[in-house]
Amino acid sequence: MKNLLKFLFFLIFLYSCSSKEEQKVSSISVGELETQMIDAYKEGMRELEKGDVIYASRKFNEAELLYPQSEWASKSILMSAYAFYSQNYYERSILELERFISKYPKHKNIDYAYFLLAMNYYENIVDEKKDLEPLLLSKEKFTYIIKNFPTTDFAQDSKYKLGLIQDVLASKEMHIAKYYLKRKKWVAAINRFKTILSEYETTVYVEEALHRLVETYYKIGLIDEAEKYASVLGYNYQSSEWYEQTYRIFNKEYVTSFDVKKDKKSILKKFMNIFK
């Protein structure tokens, strides 16, 4: 019995020693990992400054993997996303940002992540006439920022970018409407011009859309409708070039400022020819 007790005490002693040793090894391991992680992060920053974004991103990802519980892990994902964005690797930057947003939805820099995501889509616009997706996605993200982070600098920037996007989308509507107008597809053209008035009322294309509605309705004999839109144009934009064009539709004898400029150029050309 005594031998059994001695054996049990011996086992407990061994377990206690091994347990302490494991804790010690574990503690050292964490410290080493943190040092390695910081070194990897700093190396990523150095390579980013040099312009080697691929290697920089690799080091940022390495830092994240070394110590995923650390606050440096989230920073590493954002820096990796920025590195890709800075050299126009938009798809890879988007993947990093989507991963960050999914993993850290309450992070203190979540507003920056959404803004950089929106900028990736915005910068990815190649030809809005062929591919609207980047425009629409960037519009969605900028709108989200304005709604959810209204007091930030990112919200102010987003409002400006959103205005530019609205102008581009309105110009596309105008392009399509004129296409229909040339082919005498009156209803389709009218609908497009009205879309500009309802969805892009803050853009520079509103005045022209009003004029085109007057012009189209007048051509198809709906004079009352033409006069209605002419009144709106006159009330809001009486000093604009489009109002002069509209006024001329109802007053054929009216000479617009554009005609005067053309006449001046014509007279000048004739005058210069005399002294050749």
JOPEPE-V632559 format. One record per residue. N is the residue number from 1. RES is the residue in three letters. OMEGA is omega as a letter, one per 40 degrees, with the letter a starting at -180 (* if undefined). Layout:
BEGIN
<<N & RES & OMEGA> <N & RES & OMEGA>>
END
This chain:
BEGIN
<<1 & MET & i> <2 & LYS & i> <3 & ASN & i> <4 & LEU & i> <5 & LEU & i> <6 & LYS & a> <7 & PHE & i> <8 & LEU & i> <9 & PHE & i> <10 & PHE & i> <11 & LEU & i> <12 & ILE & i> <13 & PHE & i> <14 & LEU & a> <15 & TYR & a> <16 & SER & a> <17 & CYS & a> <18 & SER & a> <19 & SER & i> <20 & LYS & i> <21 & GLU & i> <22 & GLU & i> <23 & GLN & a> <24 & LYS & i> <25 & VAL & i> <26 & SER & a> <27 & SER & i> <28 & ILE & a> <29 & SER & i> <30 & VAL & i> <31 & GLY & i> <32 & GLU & i> <33 & LEU & a> <34 & GLU & i> <35 & THR & i> <36 & GLN & a> <37 & MET & a> <38 & ILE & i> <39 & ASP & i> <40 & ALA & a> <41 & TYR & a> <42 & LYS & i> <43 & GLU & i> <44 & GLY & i> <45 & MET & i> <46 & ARG & a> <47 & GLU & i> <48 & LEU & i> <49 & GLU & i> <50 & LYS & i> <51 & GLY & i> <52 & ASP & a> <53 & VAL & a> <54 & ILE & i> <55 & TYR & i> <56 & ALA & i> <57 & SER & i> <58 & ARG & i> <59 & LYS & i> <60 & PHE & i> <61 & ASN & i> <62 & GLU & i> <63 & ALA & i> <64 & GLU & a> <65 & LEU & a> <66 & LEU & a> <67 & TYR & a> <68 & PRO & a> <69 & GLN & a> <70 & SER & i> <71 & GLU & i> <72 & TRP & a> <73 & ALA & i> <74 & SER & i> <75 & LYS & a> <76 & SER & i> <77 & ILE & a> <78 & LEU & i> <79 & MET & i> <80 & SER & i> <81 & ALA & i> <82 & TYR & i> <83 & ALA & i> <84 & PHE & a> <85 & TYR & a> <86 & SER & i> <87 & GLN & i> <88 & ASN & i> <89 & TYR & a> <90 & TYR & a> <91 & GLU & i> <92 & ARG & i> <93 & SER & i> <94 & ILE & i> <95 & LEU & i> <96 & GLU & a> <97 & LEU & i> <98 & GLU & i> <99 & ARG & i> <100 & PHE & a> <101 & ILE & i> <102 & SER & a> <103 & LYS & a> <104 & TYR & a> <105 & PRO & a> <106 & LYS & a> <107 & HIS & a> <108 & LYS & i> <109 & ASN & a> <110 & ILE & i> <111 & ASP & i> <112 & TYR & a> <113 & ALA & i> <114 & TYR & a> <115 & PHE & i> <116 & LEU & i> <117 & LEU & i> <118 & ALA & a> <119 & MET & i> <120 & ASN & i> <121 & TYR & a> <122 & TYR & a> <123 & GLU & a> <124 & ASN & i> <125 & ILE & a> <126 & VAL & i> <127 & ASP & a> <128 & GLU & i> <129 & LYS & a> <130 & LYS & a> <131 & ASP & a> <132 & LEU & a> <133 & GLU & i> <134 & PRO & i> <135 & LEU & a> <136 & LEU & i> <137 & LEU & i> <138 & SER & i> <139 & LYS & i> <140 & GLU & a> <141 & LYS & i> <142 & PHE & i> <143 & THR & i> <144 & TYR & a> <145 & ILE & i> <146 & ILE & a> <147 & LYS & a> <148 & ASN & i> <149 & PHE & a> <150 & PRO & a> <151 & THR & a> <152 & THR & i> <153 & ASP & i> <154 & PHE & i> <155 & ALA & i> <156 & GLN & i> <157 & ASP & a> <158 & SER & i> <159 & LYS & i> <160 & TYR & i> <161 & LYS & i> <162 & LEU & i> <163 & GLY & i> <164 & LEU & i> <165 & ILE & i> <166 & GLN & i> <167 & ASP & a> <168 & VAL & i> <169 & LEU & i> <170 & ALA & i> <171 & SER & i> <172 & LYS & i> <173 & GLU & i> <174 & MET & i> <175 & HIS & a> <176 & ILE & a> <177 & ALA & i> <178 & LYS & i> <179 & TYR & i> <180 & TYR & a> <181 & LEU & i> <182 & LYS & a> <183 & ARG & i> <184 & LYS & i> <185 & LYS & a> <186 & TRP & a> <187 & VAL & i> <188 & ALA & i> <189 & ALA & i> <190 & ILE & a> <191 & ASN & i> <192 & ARG & i> <193 & PHE & i> <194 & LYS & i> <195 & THR & i> <196 & ILE & a> <197 & LEU & a> <198 & SER & a> <199 & GLU & a> <200 & TYR & a> <201 & GLU & i> <202 & THR & a> <203 & THR & a> <204 & VAL & a> <205 & TYR & a> <206 & VAL & a> <207 & GLU & i> <208 & GLU & i> <209 & ALA & i> <210 & LEU & i> <211 & HIS & a> <212 & ARG & i> <213 & LEU & i> <214 & VAL & a> <215 & GLU & a> <216 & THR & i> <217 & TYR & i> <218 & TYR & a> <219 & LYS & a> <220 & ILE & i> <221 & GLY & i> <222 & LEU & a> <223 & ILE & a> <224 & ASP & i> <225 & GLU & i> <226 & ALA & a> <227 & GLU & i> <228 & LYS & a> <229 & TYR & i> <230 & ALA & i> <231 & SER & i> <232 & VAL & i> <233 & LEU & a> <234 & GLY & a> <235 & TYR & a> <236 & ASN & a> <237 & TYR & a> <238 & GLN & a> <239 & SER & a> <240 & SER & i> <241 & GLU & a> <242 & TRP & i> <243 & TYR & i> <244 & GLU & i> <245 & GLN & i> <246 & THR & a> <247 & TYR & a> <248 & ARG & i> <249 & ILE & a> <250 & PHE & a> <251 & ASN & a> <252 & LYS & a> <253 & GLU & a> <254 & TYR & i> <255 & VAL & a> <256 & THR & i> <257 & SER & i> <258 & PHE & i> <259 & ASP & i> <260 & VAL & i> <261 & LYS & i> <262 & LYS & i> <263 & ASP & i> <264 & LYS & i> <265 & LYS & a> <266 & SER & i> <267 & ILE & i> <268 & LEU & i> <269 & LYS & i> <270 & LYS & a> <271 & PHE & a> <272 & MET & a> <273 & ASN & a> <274 & ILE & a> <275 & PHE & i> <276 & LYS & *>>
END
